[in-house]
Amino acid sequence: MIDTETIKKKMKRLGITQAELAKECGVSFQAINMLLNNKTLNKDLLEKVCERLELTVCIVDTNPVEEKEKPKKEERVQLID
């Protein structure tokens, strides 16, 4: 799951629309929209968006320590402005 609120707030602060961000990242509007609505976790797209918005990506493991040996259930992608 991606921390999309940070992306949306930064876009608003910079005055960038989804369409503009899509064009600057070389992807479709739909790709940006899916990312912002947590419908996809495209790491390449996330990197492009974060680079454009000057955000830092931090992967947070949400599994308890005792479950480390099991396959990961979920990782949360936190963005730092």
CORJOUR-V342484 format. One record per run of one state. SS is the DSSP state (a for helix, b for strand, c for the rest). FROM is the first residue (numbers start at 1). TO is the last residue. If there is no record, write none. Layout:
BEGIN
SS & FROM & TO
SS & FROM & TO
END
This chain:
BEGIN
c & 1 & 1
b & 2 & 2
c & 3 & 3
a & 4 & 14
c & 15 & 17
a & 18 & 25
c & 26 & 28
a & 29 & 36
c & 37 & 42
a & 43 & 53
c & 54 & 55
b & 56 & 61
c & 62 & 64
a & 65 & 67
c & 68 & 74
b & 75 & 80
c & 81 & 81
END
